[in-house]
């Protein structure tokens, strides 16, 4: 064959190459492209040893790992990065708005992978890896609900992808399997428990984990089950484990169940078991970048979890980004789909493929102000945010006080009686009524917008008439607004009958998902931040005591992180009460509580600090000086209706 003929033949082969042929790495500024075949992707299962023996059968536990990866890179001698979701839900409860489960063919080979990650990213040169946590689905071991075994399940897979531990081609066999196709770069993603595992693995500092995408994840399991000693749910982690564990695990994990009951007592005390499940305490070990997506009205994984995690990451200079929506416990794929997939694509391209797309220089925070209307900030909380001390002043009627920066120290008392049948919705609706179950402290009508961003605190000196008492403090925007109905069935979204497609499909795995839209309601008041506590846990060490009736105790309630603008024409209220029905469990008694206002105050994260409050209240009666001293700056990083009965359903 002549040289010319050879060139022409080669050109014909190029022109006739299939559209899915692998085209090599994308240019650094354009990002990965869908050039690999999803239909021809390699689908396989591997079992990776964790090094633990949670089920005590004398053999190291192996976790099941289902993999889908493009075939073209390996054929071209190229290795690919990994997007990984480790979950307990792949057989019991499902993932996403449509509760998708893993599916397999008659031989046990993986066919259907929940969610769109595989459909969208595999054609773009990524492998997608789904891990069954120990004790669930096809994995060995026992469920320990965020403990060492949970974290080891996922960490071991990252080690295997980097050649540091052993994988096998079957659950019980001795034939090993290697990840020769992986380049060692891993990004973890997941919502709720899955996002929690990403947080926990990142806090180990494992090499190879380049980024995590934490969607409504937990940073401390204590703060999922308790708020400063007050129980948030009737059940503990042992009940949650029983809902997700496999039938095999259920028959052999009674010892682990007992350990969960013993280590997580229902009295709200801090124990070593909670310490094991406290990830934000190890934020200094995090090497990965972190992308947080959170519903600001999430009453499941409450927003204290993301706030303290964000603060700790900021203190250690971790690269990070955040989306805050008006929803409850909802994935951003279901409230801002197109923008989310595009941003996620850029994020993974940058941190896993090294694409120079500038995503790390984009605004740090995207915040939903009204349904489907978003704003951005270069830092979060924004520059100039300050913890501003406000006094709690008595009003003209018992139960109606003033939230003020008045110069004179507050004096007097307010009194209420715990009514466990009432909730924050009732309190907010009756903010201007003198009722027996709460005390409202309100500002005057704002003449300018007032923004609160981050977490705050409320310090109360309280005397109970009985030996037990629970306290609630909620911030309320008093004024009409249209918001997402976060207490509705969809927690702010409604699922439609149409579908949109995000990636490629096969007969066993569709890339097309039901569309969603904002589910809205018009309200006259909006609760936007909350804090709860058991007064007997006034000591920050969180070891509770029985109260002495008639004795005053001082406690500082942590207000969950939020970002909210109280607009001109509205008022800001702080409501202090007892049991928040549906959100905390009632104490054993129904005490009357007397609050000593001279030793009580609120420190709120005001953007612009005290001057911003003075500006928003110009023409009002509040003094432009903070009670108790000057405002203090918040660090640049900054600091969650009745719920379903099933813990697994709640945490999904």
C-alpha positions in Angstrom: 0.0 0.0 0.0 1.3 3.5 -0.9 1.8 6.1 1.7 -1.1 8.1 0.3 -3.4 5.1 0.3 -2.4 4.4 3.9 -3.2 7.9 4.9 -6.6 7.8 3.2 -7.4 4.4 4.8 -6.6 5.8 8.2 -8.7 8.9 7.5 -11.7 6.7 6.6 -11.3 4.8 9.8 -11.4 8.0 11.8 -14.4 9.3 10.0 -16.3 6.0 10.4 -15.4 5.6 14.1 -18.5 5.2 16.3 -19.8 8.3 18.0 -19.1 6.8 21.4 -15.4 6.2 20.8 -13.1 7.5 23.5 -11.5 10.8 22.5 -8.9 11.1 25.3 -8.8 13.7 28.0 -10.7 16.9 27.4 -8.9 20.2 27.0 -8.3 21.7 30.5 -10.7 24.6 30.0 -13.7 22.8 28.3 -14.3 19.9 30.7 -15.1 16.3 30.1 -17.4 15.5 27.2 -19.8 12.5 26.6 -17.6 10.6 24.2 -17.6 7.1 25.9 -20.3 4.5 25.4 -22.6 4.0 28.3 -24.2 0.9 26.6 -20.7 -0.7 26.3 -19.6 0.3 29.8 -18.0 -2.4 32.0 -20.4 -3.4 34.9 -18.9 -5.5 37.6 -19.1 -6.3 41.3 -16.1 -6.6 43.7 -16.0 -7.4 47.4 -13.4 -5.4 49.4 -12.1 -6.4 52.8 -12.5 -3.8 55.5 -10.1 -5.4 58.0 -12.9 -5.6 60.6 -15.0 -8.5 61.8 -18.2 -6.8 62.9 -20.4 -9.9 62.7 -17.8 -11.9 64.7 -17.7 -14.9 62.4 -13.9 -15.1 62.5 -13.4 -13.7 59.0 -12.8 -10.1 57.9 -15.9 -8.4 56.6 -16.2 -7.8 52.9 -18.3 -4.9 51.5 -20.0 -5.2 48.1 -18.9 -2.7 45.5 -20.9 -2.3 42.3 -19.0 -0.6 39.5 -19.9 0.9 36.1 -17.0 2.3 34.1 -16.3 3.2 30.5 -14.5 0.6 28.5 -12.8 2.9 26.1 -10.2 4.5 28.4 -8.9 1.1 29.6 -8.6 0.0 26.0 -6.5 3.1 25.3 -4.3 2.5 28.3 -5.9 5.3 30.3 -7.1 5.4 33.9 -10.2 7.1 35.1 -11.4 8.9 38.3 -14.2 7.6 40.5 -17.5 9.1 41.8 -18.6 7.1 44.8 -21.8 6.8 46.8 -21.7 4.6 49.9 -25.2 3.9 51.2 -27.2 1.5 53.4 -30.3 2.0 51.2 -29.6 0.2 48.0 -31.9 -2.8 48.8 -34.1 -1.7 51.7 -35.4 1.8 50.9 -34.0 3.2 47.6 -32.3 6.4 46.6 -33.7 9.6 45.2 -37.1 11.0 44.6 -38.2 7.8 42.9 -36.7 5.4 45.6 -34.5 3.6 43.1 -32.8 0.3 44.1 -29.9 -1.5 42.6 -30.9 -4.2 40.2 -29.0 -7.3 38.9 -29.4 -9.9 36.2 -30.0 -13.6 36.9 -26.3 -14.2 37.4 -26.0 -11.4 40.0 -24.3 -9.0 37.7 -25.2 -5.3 38.2 -27.7 -3.8 35.7 -29.4 -0.8 37.3 -27.6 1.9 39.3 -29.8 4.3 41.3 -29.6 8.0 40.4 -28.2 9.7 37.4 -24.5 9.7 38.3 -23.7 6.7 36.1 -25.8 7.8 33.2 -24.3 11.3 33.1 -20.7 10.8 34.2 -19.7 7.4 32.7 -19.9 8.8 29.1 -17.7 11.6 30.3 -14.9 9.4 31.4 -15.7 8.7 35.0 -16.3 5.4 36.9 -19.3 5.3 39.3 -18.9 3.1 42.3 -21.8 2.3 44.6 -20.9 0.7 48.0 -23.2 -1.3 50.3 -22.3 -0.3 53.9 -21.5 -3.2 56.2 -24.5 -5.2 57.3 -26.6 -4.0 54.3 -27.6 -5.6 51.0 -24.8 -7.9 49.8 -22.1 -6.8 52.3 -20.9 -8.7 55.4 -20.7 -7.2 58.9 -23.1 -5.3 61.0 -24.7 -1.8 60.7 -23.2 0.5 63.3 -24.9 3.7 62.2 -22.0 6.1 61.5 -19.5 4.3 63.6 -16.2 2.7 62.8 -17.6 0.0 60.6 -19.7 2.4 58.5 -16.8 4.6 57.9 -14.4 1.7 57.2 -16.9 0.4 54.6 -16.2 3.3 52.4 -12.7 4.1 53.3 -11.6 0.6 52.5 -13.0 1.0 48.9 -10.9 4.2 48.5 -7.9 2.2 49.7 -8.7 -0.5 47.2 -9.0 2.0 44.4 -5.5 3.2 45.3 -4.0 -0.3 45.6 -3.7 -0.4 49.4 -6.1 -3.2 50.3 -7.6 -6.3 48.7 -10.7 -6.9 46.7 -12.2 -10.1 45.6 -14.3 -11.1 42.6 -16.8 -13.0 44.8 -18.2 -12.5 48.3 -16.5 -15.7 49.7 -13.9 -16.7 47.1 -10.1 -16.2 47.0 -9.7 -14.8 43.5 -8.5 -11.2 43.9 -9.7 -8.2 41.9 -7.6 -5.1 41.3 -8.7 -1.6 40.3 -6.0 -1.2 37.5 -8.5 1.0 35.6 -8.7 3.6 38.4 -6.3 6.6 38.6 -6.8 6.9 42.4 -8.8 10.1 42.4 -12.1 9.7 44.2 -15.0 12.0 44.8 -17.7 10.9 47.3 -21.3 12.1 47.0 -24.6 11.3 48.7 -27.6 12.6 50.4 -28.5 12.2 54.1 -26.8 9.0 55.5 -24.8 8.7 52.3 -23.6 12.3 52.6 -22.9 11.6 56.3 -20.5 8.8 55.3 -18.7 11.1 52.9 -18.2 13.5 55.8 -16.9 10.7 58.1 -14.5 9.4 55.5 -13.2 12.8 54.7 -12.5 13.3 58.4 -10.2 10.3 58.4 -7.9 12.2 56.0 -7.7 9.2 53.7 -5.4 9.7 50.7 -7.1 9.7 47.3 -10.3 11.3 48.4 -10.1 14.6 46.5 -13.6 16.0 47.1 -16.9 15.3 48.7 -20.4 16.5 47.9 -22.4 16.5 51.2 -26.1 16.7 50.5 -28.0 17.1 53.8 -25.4 15.1 55.7 -24.8 14.6 59.4 -21.6 16.0 61.0 -22.3 14.6 64.4 -24.7 11.7 65.1 -25.4 13.1 68.6 -26.8 16.2 66.9 -29.0 14.1 64.8 -30.6 12.4 67.8 -30.4 15.1 70.4 -30.3 18.9 70.8 -28.2 19.7 73.9 -29.8 16.8 75.8 -33.3 17.1 74.4 -34.3 14.0 72.4 -35.3 14.8 68.8 -36.7 11.4 68.1 -38.3 8.6 70.1 -35.9 5.9 68.9 -32.1 5.6 68.9 -29.5 4.3 66.4 -30.3 0.7 67.2 -33.8 1.2 65.8 -32.3 2.8 62.7 -29.9 -0.1 62.2 -32.7 -2.7 62.4 -34.5 -0.9 59.5 -31.6 -1.1 57.0 -29.7 -4.2 57.9 -29.9 -7.3 55.7 -31.6 -10.5 56.8 -28.2 -12.1 57.2 -27.0 -9.3 59.4 -30.2 -9.4 61.5 -29.5 -13.0 62.4 -26.0 -12.4 63.6 -25.7 -8.8 64.8 -27.5 -8.9 68.2 -24.2 -7.9 69.9 -23.8 -4.8 67.8 -27.5 -3.9 68.4 -26.9 -4.1 72.1 -23.7 -2.0 71.8 -25.7 0.7 70.0 -28.4 0.7 72.8 -25.8 0.8 75.5 -23.6 3.4 73.9 -26.4 5.8 72.9 -28.6 6.1 76.0 -31.9 7.9 75.6 -31.0 10.3 78.4 -29.2 12.7 76.1 -25.8 12.3 77.7 -22.6 12.6 75.7 -20.8 9.2 75.5 -17.8 7.6 73.8 -20.1 6.2 71.2 -21.2 9.7 70.2 -17.6 10.8 70.2 -16.8 8.1 67.7 -19.5 9.5 65.5 -18.5 13.1 65.7 -16.8 14.0 62.4 -16.6 17.8 62.7 -14.2 17.3 65.6 -11.7 15.9 63.1 -12.2 18.5 60.4 -8.5 19.4 60.7 -7.7 16.0 59.0 -9.8 16.8 55.9 -7.8 16.9 52.7 -10.7 16.9 50.3 -12.6 19.9 49.1 -16.2 20.0 50.3 -19.4 21.0 48.5 -22.4 21.3 50.9 -26.0 21.4 49.7 -28.6 21.9 52.4 -32.2 22.6 52.8 -32.4 25.6 55.2 -35.8 24.2 56.4 -34.5 20.6 56.8 -36.2 19.3 60.0 -34.7 15.8 59.5 -31.0 16.3 59.4 -31.3 19.7 61.1 -29.1 22.5 60.0 -26.9 22.6 63.1 -25.1 19.7 61.4 -24.0 21.6 58.3 -23.3 24.8 60.3 -20.8 23.3 62.7 -19.2 21.3 59.9 -18.9 24.4 57.7 -17.4 26.4 60.6 -14.8 23.7 61.4 -13.8 23.3 57.7 -13.5 27.1 57.4 -11.2 27.2 60.5 -8.8 24.8 58.7 -9.0 26.5 55.3 -10.7 23.7 53.4 -11.8 24.7 49.9 -15.6 24.7 50.0 -18.8 25.7 48.4 -22.4 25.8 49.6 -26.0 25.8 48.3 -28.8 26.7 50.7 -32.3 26.2 49.5 -35.7 26.9 51.1 -36.6 23.2 51.0 -36.6 20.6 53.7 -34.7 17.3 53.2 -34.5 17.5 49.4 -31.7 16.8 46.9 -30.8 19.8 44.7 -31.4 17.6 41.7 -35.1 17.9 42.6 -35.2 21.7 43.2 -32.7 23.2 40.8 -31.9 20.4 38.4 -30.1 21.9 35.4 -27.9 24.3 37.4 -27.1 21.5 39.9 -25.9 19.0 37.3 -23.9 21.7 35.5 -22.2 22.8 38.7 -21.6 19.3 39.8 -20.0 18.5 36.5 -17.7 21.5 36.8 -16.9 20.6 40.4 -15.9 17.0 39.6 -14.0 18.0 36.5 -11.9 20.4 38.4 -11.2 18.3 41.5 -11.0 14.9 39.9 -9.7 15.6 36.4 -7.8 18.7 37.0 -9.8 20.8 34.5 -9.0 24.5 34.8 -12.6 25.7 34.6 -12.6 28.2 37.4 -15.3 26.6 39.5 -13.2 27.1 42.6 -13.3 30.9 42.0 -17.0 31.1 41.6 -19.2 32.6 44.4 -18.9 30.3 47.5 -22.6 30.5 48.3 -25.8 30.1 46.3 -28.9 31.0 48.5 -32.5 30.6 47.6 -34.3 33.8 48.7 -37.8 33.1 47.4 -38.9 29.9 45.5 -36.6 29.5 42.5 -34.9 32.9 43.0 -31.3 32.6 44.0 -28.6 35.0 45.1 -24.8 34.5 45.5 -22.1 35.5 47.9 -18.4 35.5 47.5 -18.0 34.3 51.1 -20.4 32.7 53.5 -21.4 34.1 55.9 -20.7 37.3 54.0 -18.0 39.7 55.0 -19.2 42.1 57.8 -21.4 39.5 59.5 -21.2 40.0 63.3 -22.6 38.2 66.3 -24.7 41.0 67.8 -26.0 40.9 71.3 -29.6 41.8 71.8 -31.4 42.3 75.1 -34.7 40.6 76.0 -36.9 43.3 77.5 -40.2 42.8 79.3 -43.3 44.1 77.6 -46.6 45.6 78.8 -48.2 42.2 79.2 -46.7 38.9 80.4 -45.4 36.9 77.5 -45.0 39.9 75.1 -41.5 41.3 75.4 -39.1 43.3 73.2 -36.0 42.2 71.3 -33.8 45.2 71.5 -30.3 46.6 71.5 -31.4 49.0 74.2 -28.5 50.4 76.3 -30.0 49.9 79.8 -29.6 46.4 81.0 -32.7 44.4 80.9 -34.5 43.6 84.1 -37.6 41.7 85.3 -38.9 38.2 84.4 -41.1 36.5 82.0 -43.0 33.2 82.7 -44.6 30.5 80.6 -45.8 26.9 81.1 -44.7 24.1 78.9 -47.5 22.9 76.6 -46.2 19.8 74.6 -49.3 20.0 72.4 -48.1 23.3 70.8 -45.5 23.7 68.2 -43.4 26.6 66.7 -46.1 27.1 64.1 -48.7 27.9 66.9 -46.2 30.1 68.7 -45.4 32.1 65.6 -49.0 32.5 64.6 -49.7 33.9 68.1 -46.5 35.9 68.4 -48.5 39.1 69.3 -50.9 37.3 71.7 -50.2 37.0 75.4 -50.5 33.2 75.7 -49.4 31.0 78.6 -47.1 28.6 76.6 -44.5 31.0 75.3 -42.8 34.4 75.4 -42.3 36.5 72.3 -39.6 39.1 72.1 -40.1 41.3 68.9 -38.5 44.2 67.2 -40.4 47.2 65.9 -41.4 47.2 62.2 -38.2 47.3 60.1 -37.8 50.2 57.7 -34.9 48.5 55.9 -34.0 44.9 55.2 -32.2 42.9 57.9 -30.2 39.8 57.0 -29.1 37.1 59.4 -26.5 34.7 58.2 -24.9 31.8 60.1 -25.6 30.4 63.5 -26.5 32.3 66.7 -27.1 31.6 70.4 -29.7 32.4 73.0 -28.6 32.5 76.7 -31.3 32.0 79.2 -31.3 32.0 83.0 -34.3 29.9 83.7 -36.0 28.5 86.8 -38.3 25.4 86.5 -41.1 24.5 88.8 -40.3 20.7 88.4 -37.2 18.5 88.1 -37.1 18.5 84.3 -37.6 21.0 81.6 -37.1 21.4 77.8 -36.5 24.8 76.2 -37.0 26.0 72.7 -35.9 29.2 71.0 -37.0 30.1 67.5 -36.4 33.1 65.2 -39.4 34.2 63.3 -39.9 36.6 60.4 -43.3 38.3 61.1 -44.8 39.3 57.8 -46.4 37.8 54.7 -44.3 35.8 52.3 -44.6 33.1 49.6 -42.2 30.3 50.6 -41.6 26.7 49.7 -44.0 24.5 51.7 -41.2 22.7 53.6 -43.8 21.0 55.9 -45.7 19.5 53.0 -45.4 15.9 51.7 -42.6 16.9 49.2 -40.8 19.2 51.7 -40.9 22.1 49.2 -41.2 20.3 45.9 -44.1 18.6 43.9 -43.3 15.8 41.6 -44.8 16.1 38.1 -45.7 13.5 35.4 -43.2 14.5 32.8 -39.6 13.4 32.6 -36.2 14.9 31.6 -33.1 12.9 30.7 -29.7 13.4 32.2 -27.2 11.2 30.4 -27.5 8.0 28.4 -29.9 5.1 29.1 -29.9 1.3 28.6 -32.9 -1.0 28.8 -32.0 -1.7 32.5 -31.0 1.8 33.6 -32.9 4.9 32.4 -31.4 8.4 32.6 -34.9 10.0 32.6 -36.3 11.3 35.8 -39.7 12.7 36.9 -39.6 16.5 36.8 -40.3 18.6 39.8 -41.5 22.1 40.6 -41.6 24.3 43.7 -44.5 23.6 46.1 -45.3 26.9 47.6 -47.6 28.5 50.2 -48.3 32.0 51.3 -47.7 32.5 55.1 -48.0 35.3 57.5 -44.9 34.4 59.5 -41.8 32.2 58.8 -39.7 30.3 61.4 -36.2 30.3 60.0 -33.9 29.3 62.8 -34.3 27.0 65.8 -32.5 25.8 69.0 -33.6 23.3 71.6 -32.2 22.0 74.9 -32.8 20.1 78.0 -32.3 22.5 80.9 -30.7 19.7 82.9 -27.9 19.6 80.3 -26.9 23.2 81.0 -23.3 22.0 81.4 -21.5 22.1 77.9 -20.1 18.6 78.8 -23.6 17.3 78.2 -24.0 15.2 81.2 -27.5 15.9 82.5 -28.8 16.3 86.0 -32.2 16.4 87.7 -33.2 20.0 88.3 -33.9 21.4 91.7 -37.3 23.0 91.5 -37.1 26.7 92.1 -33.3 26.9 91.4 -32.1 29.1 88.5 -29.9 27.6 85.8 -28.1 29.3 82.9 -27.9 27.6 79.5 -26.9 28.8 76.1 -29.0 27.4 73.3 -27.3 27.0 69.9 -29.5 28.4 67.1 -29.1 26.4 63.9 -27.4 28.0 61.0 -29.5 29.7 58.4 -29.5 32.6 56.0 -32.6 34.8 55.9 -33.5 38.4 55.0 -36.3 39.9 57.2 -37.6 42.6 54.7 -38.6 46.1 55.4 -42.1 46.2 56.7 -41.7 43.0 58.7 -40.6 42.4 62.2 -38.1 40.0 63.8 -39.2 37.9 66.7 -37.4 35.6 69.1 -39.9 33.2 70.7 -38.9 31.2 73.9 -41.0 28.3 74.9 -41.0 24.6 76.1 -41.5 21.5 74.0 -41.7 22.1 70.3 -44.3 19.6 69.3 -43.2 17.3 66.5 -39.6 18.4 66.7 -38.4 17.4 70.2 -39.7 14.8 72.7 -41.5 16.2 75.7 -39.9 15.9 79.2 -41.4 13.8 81.9 -43.0 16.9 83.5 -44.8 20.0 82.4 -43.0 22.8 84.2 -43.7 26.4 84.6 -40.5 28.3 83.6 -39.5 31.7 84.8 -36.8 33.5 82.7 -34.6 36.1 84.4 -34.2 38.8 81.8 -31.3 40.5 83.5 -29.2 37.4 82.8 -30.6 36.4 79.4 -29.7 37.7 75.9 -29.5 36.7 72.2 -26.4 36.8 70.0 -27.6 36.9 66.4 -25.5 36.8 63.2 -26.4 40.1 61.6 -24.9 41.0 58.3 -23.5 44.4 58.9 -23.7 43.9 62.7 -25.3 46.4 65.0 -25.2 49.3 62.5 -27.3 47.2 60.1 -29.9 46.7 62.9 -29.9 50.4 63.7 -30.4 51.2 60.1 -33.2 48.7 59.7 -34.9 50.1 62.8 -34.3 53.8 62.1 -37.3 55.7 63.4 -37.9 52.9 65.9 -37.1 52.9 69.6 -34.0 50.7 69.7 -30.6 52.2 70.6 -27.7 51.7 68.3 -25.6 50.1 71.0 -25.6 46.4 71.8 -26.7 45.4 75.3 -23.8 43.7 77.0 -21.0 45.2 75.0 -19.8 45.6 71.4 -20.6 43.3 68.5 -18.0 40.6 67.8 -17.0 39.4 64.4 -18.0 36.0 63.2 -15.1 34.0 61.5 -15.2 34.1 57.8 -16.4 30.5 57.5 -19.5 31.1 59.6 -21.2 28.7 61.6 -33.5 22.5 60.6 -43.7 19.3 61.0 -44.1 16.3 62.3 -41.9 13.6 60.8 -42.5 10.1 59.4 -42.5 7.3 61.9 -39.7 5.3 60.2 -36.2 6.5 61.0 -35.0 5.1 57.7 -37.6 7.1 55.9 -36.6 10.2 57.8 -32.9 9.9 57.1 -33.2 9.1 53.4 
